Amino acid sequence: MVDVPAPARRTRGYALLIAVAIAVAGLCYSSWVLEFVLPVDTDPVDSFLSELTEGGKPYHAVFATADKLVGLLLIPAALGGLLLFRRRRLTTVGWIALACFGAATIADAMFPLRDCGAADSGCGTGLIPQLRQPHALTSTLAVTAIAVAAFAFSAAAYRYHRWRILREFGVVVLVTGSAATIWMLVADNLSGSYALGIAQRVQVGSMSLWLLALAAAVLLETREWTS
């Protein structure tokens, strides 16, 4: 049995904490699957996940709390990743974008979608989140931030020959999420709903899976690095 030096053990310990935080955040970000077991009265085909945290909706506090936990876990994990791992341009962009995603997710939960009445001129209309609400901005920032993080880490995996799981499984998840995003953008400009609710669930599910892949990559990378 090879004796691991104390500095390497500490590094592995910190990496484990970072990986666990990212993995738990990924699981929390998939809390929307509870809509299939809780009586929330939503239609997965024609409703958006933002409606789950809408004030007054059943169990909205459960979904909002899960979103806040995502941010509270990812912000310190991203900062830890910046400090623990060797800094490269692409990975630095990835960690910073991941922290921004965490912050935007917290803001997303703090500014939920409002239930707009017919006489409420401060709300937009349609299935896509109302553009006049703060929630539209926070949601856009969150999606943009995690997209930047995913593309940055994927590019780093190929350029620096690291993060093997991100070069394989992570890229598949990234392509799936990108396809769902294109589906949403194109369908929103067509008449009819085109199952936009399903598209968003595929998109968000891909984000959760990518976070799990990143957590695994952190563990594997650290083990190889400190061996």
Helices and strands as residue ranges (DSSP letters): H 6-28, G 31-36, G 49-53, H 60-84, H 89-110, H 134-159, H 164-165, I 166-170, H 171-187, H 196-225
